[in-house]
């Protein structure tokens, strides 16, 4: 394992603690965007609104939010955009888990429960016997209109108890299998009937938001684990939290962008919702958000529409996109699950992810380019390929590479228990990722 001095260890641990604090404050994609926007405002970034005109200055720092759960921040470069292009890091704000249904509350034999849908591909068994709660956004009536209000219950108000082993004797041999319709409703109290259960839920939301229950229209609510992030290991060399996939990449990207004061190239950090369910939405990477922002940046630097179109294409041809999403760390208890020559080790640096079928956007040229950035940043790197006989996940990398026609690579930090409600990663790796992304924005 890489050795570092005591002084650097303190700095690295501070960056990891910042990440844990960021995740703890971001129990839903809407909260994550709020956390990012707060950091951006504190560092002089100006908010933009999509239905209003945009004007930029050299080295100006801006951000725009779409539908509360996706955000794009950027710094205008010193040099001509057509000559330098964009330096882009993309990640996603959503994580797999459970989401409340619109009419969630019901009663079963006097027990109040909440119906949920499975969002993405979580490890469902990890949601059992945890101190769970709710967070997200609620639409609240305000006069003749409505406003979105963010809510987070800090205490554990829901739970998914396991079935006793006496009634599931094969659970240790065959694993815990939960029916997605009947096995996942959460317990939150007692209610004589469904009407009372619904009233209890809406009253709790109203109390938390300091509004009238009758003014609550509907919601987007996620189930989250109230346990805070922590360090673990004999020397506290690891971290554990929910949503490391992919809030760790979001935090690394924003941290790198904030340090980018006067870049030559225009630098962009794009954090999208809905990656875990395919990105096909107005706020996902398959939507128009990135293309719209790039078009408006390009248009602002030209007075002629024909020149703007030409320069936009030149700028994209000179651009480089890093899709940052977490990677699979080698697990010594499950060695047969990994490609033998591609073991990504925790605390050994960013992982370059390659797939011949374009599940990742990496190719030899973009890999070489990223390796050079790692070398400049004095950061170790690793290369990963999935076992050929296992299905490979994908990222926003191929989506945006195809949409924009730009050079792209997929990278990520190694982690254990991806899509568990409690994931683990390395303290050193977060610092390494920040360092190499800083180098990207300087290039």
N, C-alpha and C positions, 0 to 999 in steps of 0.2 A: 504494500500500500504506500502511496506517496506520502513522504514526510514533510511537514511544514513547521515553521518556527512558532513559538508560543505567541509572538506578536501577531502573526498572520492568523493563527487559530482564533484569536479573540475577534478579529475582523470578520473572519469567515462565519463564526458562530453568530455574530451580530446580524449578518445578512440572512442567515437561516432563521433567526428569531423574528426578523422583520417579515419573512415569508409566512411563518406560522401565525403571526399577528394579522397579516393580510387575509389569510384563509379564514381565521376565526371570525373576522369582521365581514366575511363574504359567504354566508350560508346558502345563497341562491345567485343565479346569474345577474339578477337586478342589483343585488347588494355588491356583487363583484364589480360591476360597472361603476357604482357609486364610490367604491373604495379607490378605483383607478382614477376617476374624475377628481376626487379629493386630492390625491397625490399630484395630479397634473395642475390643478388650481394653485396648490401651494408652491409650485415651481414655475409659475408665470405663464401657464398655457391658457389661451383664451377660448372660451366655448363658442362654437358656431351652431347655427340652426339651419337645417336643410332647406326650409322654405323662405329663407332670407338671403340677400346677396352676400357673397364672400369677397373679402379683400385681404391681400397678404403683404407682408414686408419680408425682406431678406432676414433670415434667421428668426422670423416670427414663429411662435409656438402656439399650436391650435389643436383643438379636438372637437369631434362631433359624435353624438350619441344617436343611435337609431332604435326606437321602440324599447329603450331602457335596458336592453341586455347585450347590445353590441356597441363597441366604441372604437373609433379610429383616431389616433393622435399623430401629429406630424410636426416636423421642424423644417422650414423652408431653407434650402441650401444657399450657399454663397455663389456657386457657379451656375452657369446656364443649364437649365434642366435637360435640354436636348443632348448636351454634351456629357453630363454626369449620370443622368438617370436617377432612379430611386433606390434606396437601400431599405428593404421592407422585412419586418418580422411579423409573422402571423401566428396566432394561437387561438384558443377558444375558452369561453367563459363558462360553458355548461359542463356538467359532470353527470354520469349515469346515476340513476336512483329511482325514487318513488315520487309521484306527483298526485296531489289530491284531485279527485273528480269534481266537476262543477256542483253536483248535488252529492256531497261526500258522506254526510252523517246519516246513520241509521241505527236502529236498536235491534239486538238479537238476544232474546231471553232477558231483557232488562239491562244488557251490557251495551253501552254506547260505543260505536265503532265508526271509523272513517274509511271509505272506499278509496283505493289508489289505483293509478295506472303505472306500469313500468316504463320509465323513461330511459331509452338506450339499453345498454347491456350490463347492468350491475350484477355483482355476485350476491344474489338475493339472500342467501343464508347468513351473510354478514350483518344483515339488518335485524336479525333476531336478538333479543335480550340486550338491547342497547338503550341508552337514555336518549330517546329521540324527541324531536320537537318540529315545529313548523316555521317556515320563513318564505318570503316572496313578496308579491305585490297584490294589493286589493283595490278594486275599482269602487270608489266611494262617490255617491251622489252629492253634487254641490250645486244647488240652485237647479237650473234647467240643464246642467251638463254633469260632468263627472271628472274626478281627478284620480291619478294613480298614487296610492300611498304604500310605502314599503313597511313590512311588518316582520318582526322576529321575536318569537317567544324564547326567552333566554333559559327558562326552566324546562325540564322534560315533561311534556304534557301528553305524549303518546308512546306506545310501546307495542312490540310484536313478540309476545312470549312464545318460546318454543313449546312444542308438545313433549311431554315427559317421555323419557326413554322406555318406560314401562308400556307405553302405547305405540311406540315406534322402535321396536327392538333392533331393527337392521340399520338404524341411522348411522352408526359408526362404521358399518361395512359397505353400505351403498350410498352414503351421503344424504344430506338433508335436501329433499325435493319439496318445493312449495308451489302449489297450484296458483297461478297468477291471479285468478279471479277469487278463489275461496280461501287461499292461504295467506293473503297479504293484508286484509283489512286490519287497521290499527285500533287498539283499545284506548279510549281516553276517558272513560267514566261510566256512569250509570244513567239510563234514561228509560222511561216507561214505554216510549214509542219513538218512531222516526221524527215526528214533529218536535218532540222535546229534545232529541239529540241534535237536530238542526239548530234549534234555538240556542242550545248550549254553545255550539261552535260559533255561530254568528255573534252571540253576546260576548264571547271571549275575544273575538277579533275586534269588536266595537270597543271594548274596554281597553284593549292594547293600543288602539288608534285614537281613543278619546273622541269617538263619533257615536251617532245613534245606530243601533243595529238595523233599523229600517232603511238606512242610507247605504248599506253594503249591497252592492249589485252583484259582483262576482269576483273571482280571484285566480291567480296563478301561484300556487303554493307548493313548495318543495318540502320533503321530509329530510331533516338533517340530524347529525349526531352532535349532541351538546358537549361532548368531551373535547377539551381544548387540545391543540397541537402540542407535541412534546418532543424532547430529545430522548434518545435511548441508546443502549450499548454501554460497555464498560467505561469507555472514554467519551460517551455522548457523541459518537461519530455519525449517528443516524437520527432521522426525524420521522415522526409519525403524525398523520392528520388525515382528515377527509379531503377529497378534491385536489390532491397533489396533481392528479391528472384532471384538469390541465392548468390549475391556477398557479402552479409553480412556474410554468412557462410564461404565463401572463405577467407574473411578478418580475421574472428575470428580464423580459422584454421591456417592460416599463422602466425598470431600474436602469437599464442600459440607455434608454432614450432620454431619461432625465439628466444623465451626465453629458449629453451631446449638445454642447452649447452653441457652437458656430460651425456646423458641418459644411463641407463643400457640396455634398450630394443631399438632396431632399430625403429626409429620414422619416419612415412611417412605421408605426406600431398598430396593427389591426387585430382586434380581439372580437371574435364572432360567437354568437349563440348558435345552437342547434347542430354542432359538429357531431355530437353523439347519436343523432338521429338522421344523419345524411346531408345536412347543410342546405337542404332544399327549402329555403324560406327567404322572406325579404330581409331578414337579419342574419342569415347564414352566409357562408362563403360562396355558395352557388348563386346567391342573389346579386343585386347590382351595387351593393354598398361600396365595395372597394373600387369598382370601375367608375362609379359616380364621383367619388372623392378624387381619384386620379384625374379624371376629365376636368373637374373644376380647378384643380391645382394647375394643370397644363394651360387651361384657358386663361387663367389670371396672369400668365406671363407673356401673353401675345395679344396684339390688337387686331390681327387678321385671322378670320376663322380658318382659312386655308393653311396659313402658317401654323396655326395651333394644331391642326390635324396632323400635319407632317412632323412637327416637333414632338407631339405625343408619341408617335410611333418610334421616333428616334430615342426618346427618353426611355420607353419600355425596352427597346433593344439594348440599352446601356444599363439596365436595372438588374438587381439580384434580390431574390426572395428566399428567406429562410423560414420554413414552416417548422415551428417549435412545438413539439408534442412529446409527451413522455415515452420512454422506451422500456422494453422488458429486460430487467436485470436477471442475471443468472442466479438460479435458486439451487443450492447444492443438494437439497432433498429431492429434486425433480430433474436431474441432469438429462434424462432421456427426452425432455420436452424441448431441448435447444439444439440448434445447428452446432455440430461439434467445434467448428473453427470460428464461431462467432458468439462467444460468450461476453456479454456486456456486464462489466463488474461495477458494483456500487463504489462511489468515491474514486473512480478512475477516469472521469472526464466525460464530456458530451459524446453521444452516440450518433454516428452517421448511419441512417437507416436506408437500406437498398432493397428493392423488389423488382424483379425482371418484368412482372406484369403490371407495373406502374401503380401499385397500391401506395408506393412512396414516389416522390418526384425526383429523387436523386439520380444523377448519372455520373460518369467518371469525371467529366469536366467540372461539374458543380461540387463534387466531393473534393477534388483537388483544390478548388478555390476555398472551400471551407477549411480544409487542412492547413492551408497557408495562413488563414486567419487565426487558427488555433496556435500555430507556431509563433506568430507575431505576438499573441497574447500570452505566450508561455503556458499554454493550457494543454494537458494531454487529451487525446481523443481516442475513440473506439469505433469499430465498424460492426454493423449488425445486419444479419439476414435471417429471416424466419425459416423454420424447418419446412422443407418443400412439401411434406405430406400433411401440413397443418394450414388451415385458412389464416390468411394474414389480414389484420385490420388495416384501415386506411386513415388518411388525414385530410386537412384542407390543402395540402401541398399540390397534389395533382389537379385539384379543382381550380385553384387560382393560376397555376402554371398554364393550364389549358385556356382559361378565360382571358388571361392577359398576354400570353405568349412570351413569358419572361423566364430567364434562367432561374431554376429553383432547386432547393435541396430540403430534405426532411431530416431533422435532427431532434434529439431529446435527451433528457437525463434518465439514467437507469433507475428503475423503481421496482419494488416488490408489491404483490397483491393488487395489481392494476384493476380498477373497477370494484374493489372492496370498499366498504364504508370507512375502513381504516387502512390507509396505504402507508408505505414506508419508502424512504429514499436516503441519499447520502448528504451529509452537511457540506462536504467539499464540493460536490457536483453543482450545487446551486451557485456557489461563488464562481466556479469555472464557467458556467453558462453565461452569467452576467458579464464576465471578462471578455469572452469571445464575441458576444453581441455588441459590446462597446467597440470592439475592434471593427466589426462589420460597419457600424454607423460612421466610423472614422474613415473608412476606405473610399 
